[in-house]
Amino acid sequence: MFRRTFWFTAGAAAGVWATTKVNRKLKKLTPESLAAQAANKAIEAGHKLKDFALDVRDHMVEREAELGEALGLNAHPDAALPAGRRFAVIENTTHDSDNKKTQYLGTPRHSYNRNEDH
């Protein structure tokens, strides 16, 4: 008689355990649960991307500082800046004082490109 009671109790416990497992799986597969899981995964991915972007920014700033130091871009020059460029000026030397004009030499009137067809 104890044998029958043991197997009856073992079967009932196995049935309760299996029913509980199946119900939990079914609850995980409802549309609301799937949407919540997807939202949680998206939030996790967003946090990972944000951390990655912050790491990239930090390392970029460090590398720019290293390159600036290696190239001497971070050093402030002690000397004053050179004077700005000036246009070369040629005055037209005609004898007529009323027609005296100043010509600026900046861009040539014709091209020096030898590959042109004309």
Buried (B, 14 or more C-beta within 10 A) or exposed (E): EEEEEEEEEEEEEEEEEEEEEEEEEEEEEEEEEEEEEEEEEEEEEEEEEEEEEEEEEEEEEEEEEEEEEEEEEEEEEEEEEEEEEEEEEEEEEEEEEEEEEEEEEEEEEEEEEEEEEE
